[in-house]
């Protein structure tokens, strides 16, 4: 092969590399977006459950809700109940 053909192949290979790198960026962005969407959906579902079980949190700010949940978690037996309930949900 002569030098000009090798140079042309090199340019072509570099172009392909650039295209593949861009494709990779696009795919990584899609993955991140899907992860964000899944997290947002999960947070909305959990928030809706919290509001359904404890309607008083509807008017509370984030800090008050945090304090409320911490207080609940400190009640006697709360940890065991949470673990048992969550493990039962995983099994079923």
N, CA, C and O of each residue as an XYZ file, in Angstrom:
368
protein
N       0.847     -1.179      0.000
C       0.000      0.000      0.000
C       0.891      1.240      0.000
O       1.987      1.263      0.560
N       0.376      2.234     -0.636
C       1.169      3.456     -0.616
C       0.731      4.347      0.544
O      -0.283      4.100      1.198
N       1.499      5.354      0.770
C       1.298      6.228      1.924
C      -0.056      6.942      1.883
O      -0.686      7.095      2.930
N      -0.511      7.373      0.744
C      -1.776      8.111      0.651
C      -2.970      7.225      1.037
O      -3.917      7.709      1.657
N      -2.935      5.940      0.679
C      -4.018      5.035      1.074
C      -4.012      4.821      2.583
O      -5.067      4.767      3.215
N      -2.823      4.699      3.150
C      -2.730      4.525      4.596
C      -3.233      5.768      5.334
O      -3.914      5.669      6.355
N      -2.886      6.932      4.798
C      -3.366      8.183      5.396
C      -4.890      8.258      5.319
O      -5.539      8.672      6.279
N      -5.457      7.865      4.193
C      -6.906      7.883      4.017
C      -7.580      6.922      4.999
O      -8.615      7.249      5.579
N      -6.997      5.749      5.181
C      -7.539      4.790      6.143
C      -7.456      5.336      7.563
O      -8.364      5.148      8.372
N      -6.355      6.012      7.848
C      -6.182      6.605      9.176
C      -7.259      7.658      9.427
O      -7.871      7.678     10.495
N      -7.494      8.530      8.451
C      -8.517      9.569      8.584
C      -9.898      8.926      8.767
O     -10.694      9.369      9.595
N     -10.165      7.890      7.993
C     -11.443      7.188      8.091
C     -11.595      6.557      9.486
O     -12.658      6.651     10.100
N     -10.533      5.919      9.978
C     -10.574      5.291     11.296
C     -10.785      6.340     12.390
O     -11.540      6.105     13.333
N     -10.130      7.484     12.272
C     -10.300      8.553     13.258
C     -11.729      9.082     13.249
O     -12.288      9.410     14.296
N     -12.311      9.161     12.062
C     -13.693      9.620     11.953
C     -14.637      8.616     12.621
O     -15.568      9.002     13.328
N     -14.387      7.333     12.391
C     -15.206      6.297     13.025
C     -15.076      6.349     14.540
O     -16.063      6.205     15.261
N     -13.856      6.554     15.019
C     -13.630      6.652     16.465
C     -14.425      7.815     17.036
O     -15.088      7.682     18.065
N     -14.355      8.952     16.364
C     -15.087     10.132     16.821
C     -16.592      9.862     16.854
O     -17.273     10.243     17.806
N     -17.105      9.207     15.816
C     -18.535      8.895     15.767
C     -18.923      7.938     16.898
O     -19.970      8.101     17.525
N     -18.073      6.941     17.152
C     -18.362      5.991     18.222
C     -18.295      6.657     19.593
O     -19.089      6.334     20.476
N     -17.363      7.577     19.776
C     -17.284      8.303     21.044
C     -18.542      9.148     21.253
O     -19.078      9.215     22.359
N     -19.003      9.787     20.187
C     -20.235     10.572     20.293
C     -21.425      9.676     20.589
O     -22.287     10.032     21.393
N     -21.479      8.529     19.953
C     -22.563      7.567     20.196
C     -22.544      7.112     21.658
O     -23.589      6.973     22.293
N     -21.335      6.884     22.174
C     -21.199      6.477     23.568
C     -21.724      7.579     24.497
O     -22.428      7.280     25.462
N     -21.398      8.826     24.227
C     -21.894      9.940     25.039
C     -23.418      9.986     25.018
O     -24.058     10.182     26.052
N     -23.989      9.805     23.836
C     -25.447      9.823     23.698
C     -26.071      8.709     24.537
O     -27.052      8.936     25.245
N     -25.505      7.512     24.458
C     -26.041      6.376     25.209
C     -25.892      6.576     26.711
O     -26.800      6.245     27.474
N     -24.751      7.117     27.142
C     -24.560      7.382     28.569
C     -25.567      8.420     29.064
O     -26.088      8.302     30.173
N     -25.836      9.425     28.250
C     -26.840     10.427     28.615
C     -28.224      9.799     28.732
O     -28.988     10.140     29.634
N     -28.544      8.888     27.827
C     -29.843      8.197     27.898
C     -29.947      7.376     29.175
O     -30.984      7.370     29.839
N     -28.856      6.680     29.514
C     -28.852      5.871     30.733
C     -29.060      6.756     31.949
O     -29.875      6.437     32.815
N     -28.337      7.861     32.026
C     -28.497      8.784     33.155
C     -29.924      9.326     33.233
O     -30.494      9.446     34.317
N     -30.491      9.650     32.076
C     -31.860     10.175     32.055
C     -32.841      9.120     32.565
O     -33.741      9.436     33.344
N     -32.673      7.873     32.130
C     -33.555      6.798     32.597
C     -33.416      6.599     34.104
O     -34.406      6.373     34.800
N     -32.176      6.683     34.608
C     -31.958      6.537     36.047
C     -32.627      7.679     36.810
O     -33.241      7.452     37.852
N     -32.513      8.893     36.300
C     -33.172     10.049     36.943
C     -34.684      9.877     36.929
O     -35.352     10.125     37.932
N     -35.222      9.451     35.787
C     -36.670      9.245     35.674
C     -37.152      8.178     36.644
O     -38.199      8.333     37.273
N     -36.390      7.092     36.769
C     -36.767      6.016     37.686
C     -36.744      6.517     39.129
O     -37.636      6.198     39.915
N     -35.723      7.299     39.475
C     -35.620      7.846     40.832
C     -36.779      8.803     41.105
O     -37.405      8.740     42.164
N     -37.061      9.680     40.157
C     -38.161     10.627     40.327
C     -39.479      9.897     40.520
O     -40.277     10.260     41.383
N     -39.703      8.876     39.721
C     -40.930      8.093     39.827
C     -41.023      7.415     41.193
O     -42.076      7.430     41.831
N     -39.916      6.824     41.633
C     -39.886      6.148     42.933
C     -40.165      7.143     44.062
O     -40.938      6.851     44.973
N     -39.533      8.317     43.998
C     -39.752      9.327     45.033
C     -41.213      9.793     45.063
O     -41.783      9.992     46.136
N     -41.801      9.963     43.903
C     -43.215     10.365     43.835
C     -44.122      9.296     44.416
O     -45.047      9.606     45.167
N     -43.863      8.031     44.072
C     -44.676      6.937     44.613
C     -44.560      6.871     46.132
O     -45.559      6.742     46.840
N     -43.310      6.963     46.625
C     -43.101      6.878     48.073
C     -43.719      8.076     48.787
O     -44.291      7.929     49.867
N     -43.607      9.245     48.197
C     -44.223     10.439     48.777
C     -45.734     10.320     48.822
O     -46.369     10.725     49.795
N     -46.305      9.763     47.764
C     -47.759      9.580     47.726
C     -48.207      8.602     48.809
O     -49.240      8.803     49.447
N     -47.432      7.556     49.011
C     -47.766      6.588     50.069
C     -47.680      7.266     51.428
O     -48.566      7.100     52.266
N     -46.612      8.031     51.648
C     -46.447      8.737     52.921
C     -47.629      9.677     53.176
O     -48.165      9.717     54.283
N     -48.030     10.425     52.162
C     -49.172     11.336     52.307
C     -50.473     10.584     52.535
O     -51.349     11.060     53.259
N     -50.605      9.414     51.923
C     -51.820      8.627     52.114
C     -51.921      8.050     53.518
O     -53.003      7.999     54.103
N     -50.783      7.617     54.052
C     -50.776      7.014     55.382
C     -50.803      8.083     56.478
O     -51.436      7.902     57.518
N     -50.111      9.195     56.233
C     -50.037     10.292     57.204
C     -50.475     11.593     56.535
O     -49.624     12.378     56.116
N     -51.775     11.838     56.425
C     -52.255     13.043     55.745
C     -51.723     14.345     56.350
O     -51.693     15.372     55.671
N     -51.305     14.314     57.610
C     -50.799     15.525     58.258
C     -49.534     16.051     57.586
O     -49.210     17.229     57.735
N     -48.817     15.211     56.852
C     -47.572     15.667     56.216
C     -47.841     16.529     54.980
O     -46.917     17.140     54.441
N     -49.089     16.582     54.530
C     -49.407     17.374     53.336
C     -48.981     18.826     53.476
O     -48.476     19.427     52.527
N     -49.185     19.385     54.658
C     -48.887     20.801     54.874
C     -47.512     21.023     55.504
O     -47.124     22.167     55.744
N     -46.782     19.963     55.769
C     -45.482     20.080     56.438
C     -44.381     20.352     55.415
O     -44.476     19.964     54.251
N     -43.336     21.028     55.885
C     -42.175     21.229     55.015
C     -41.237     20.024     55.144
O     -41.455     19.146     55.979
N     -40.223     19.993     54.333
C     -39.311     18.849     54.292
C     -38.640     18.561     55.615
O     -38.504     17.401     56.004
N     -38.222     19.595     56.308
C     -37.537     19.407     57.588
C     -38.477     18.807     58.630
O     -38.069     17.942     59.405
N     -39.724     19.256     58.654
C     -40.705     18.710     59.606
C     -40.980     17.236     59.304
O     -41.101     16.424     60.222
N     -41.076     16.895     58.030
C     -41.305     15.495     57.654
C     -40.111     14.644     58.073
O     -40.276     13.534     58.579
N     -38.922     15.166     57.863
C     -37.703     14.442     58.258
C     -37.712     14.185     59.766
O     -37.444     13.067     60.207
N     -38.022     15.223     60.562
C     -38.074     15.066     62.021
C     -39.135     14.047     62.425
O     -38.918     13.240     63.329
N     -40.279     14.088     61.753
C     -41.364     13.147     62.025
C     -40.910     11.710     61.771
O     -41.144     10.828     62.597
N     -40.268     11.480     60.640
C     -39.818     10.129     60.303
C     -38.711      9.657     61.245
O     -38.664      8.482     61.609
N     -37.832     10.558     61.633
C     -36.790     10.193     62.593
C     -37.423      9.810     63.928
O     -37.024      8.827     64.551
N     -38.415     10.592     64.365
C     -39.115     10.274     65.616
C     -39.793      8.908     65.525
O     -39.750      8.126     66.474
N     -40.418      8.625     64.385
C     -41.053      7.307     64.202
C     -40.021      6.190     64.256
O     -40.266      5.135     64.842
N     -38.874      6.424     63.647
C     -37.850      5.377     63.598
C     -37.272      5.076     64.974
O     -36.702      4.006     65.191
N     -37.418      6.021     65.910
C     -36.867      5.844     67.261
C     -37.856      5.206     68.231
O     -37.504      4.932     69.379
N     -39.079      4.967     67.789
C     -40.052      4.306     68.648
C     -39.608      2.878     68.926
O     -38.991      2.246     68.068
N     -39.914      2.358     70.119
C     -39.507      0.985     70.447
C     -40.057     -0.016     69.426
O     -41.252     -0.021     69.132
N     -39.193     -0.839     68.906
C     -39.586     -1.880     67.961
C     -39.722     -1.424     66.521
O     -40.019     -2.236     65.645
N     -39.512     -0.146     66.258
C     -39.699      0.370     64.897
C     -38.747     -0.287     63.902
O     -39.146     -0.632     62.790
N     -37.506     -0.455     64.298
C     -36.526     -1.064     63.396
C     -36.893     -2.492     63.034
O     -36.800     -2.891     61.873
N     -37.308     -3.255     64.028
C     -37.676     -4.650     63.788
C     -38.908     -4.750     62.898
O     -38.970     -5.586     61.997
N     -39.887     -3.889     63.161
C     -41.109     -3.893     62.348
C     -40.783     -3.522     60.903
O     -41.265     -4.161     59.968
N     -39.968     -2.493     60.728
C     -39.596     -2.070     59.374
C     -38.859     -3.189     58.651
O     -39.147     -3.478     57.489
N     -37.910     -3.817     59.336
C     -37.144     -4.895     58.700
C     -38.035     -6.063     58.335
O     -37.927     -6.616     57.240
N     -38.924     -6.445     59.255
C     -39.830     -7.571     59.000
C     -40.770     -7.254     57.844
O     -40.976     -8.094     56.968
N     -41.339     -6.059     57.831
C     -42.278     -5.657     56.802
C     -41.592     -5.583     55.433
O     -42.118     -6.089     54.442
N     -40.425     -4.955     55.389
C     -39.717     -4.819     54.118
C     -39.219     -6.151     53.589
O     -39.237     -6.389     52.381
N     -38.773     -7.027     54.493
C     -38.319     -8.364     54.066
C     -39.497     -9.200     53.576
O     -39.355     -9.979     52.633
N     -40.659     -9.044     54.211
C     -41.853     -9.774     53.762
C     -42.252     -9.291     52.374
O     -42.712    -10.091     51.558
N     -42.088     -8.004     52.088
C     -42.393     -7.463     50.758
C     -41.468     -8.013     49.708
O     -41.890     -8.241     48.574
N     -40.195     -8.238     50.058
C     -39.230     -8.791     49.112
C     -39.542    -10.252     48.789
O     -39.332    -10.699     47.662
N     -40.047    -10.999     49.782
C     -40.317    -12.425     49.585
C     -41.582    -12.642     48.751
O     -41.698    -13.645     48.047
N     -42.511    -11.720     48.829
C     -43.799    -11.924     48.165
C     -43.860    -11.203     46.943
O     -44.873    -11.255     46.245
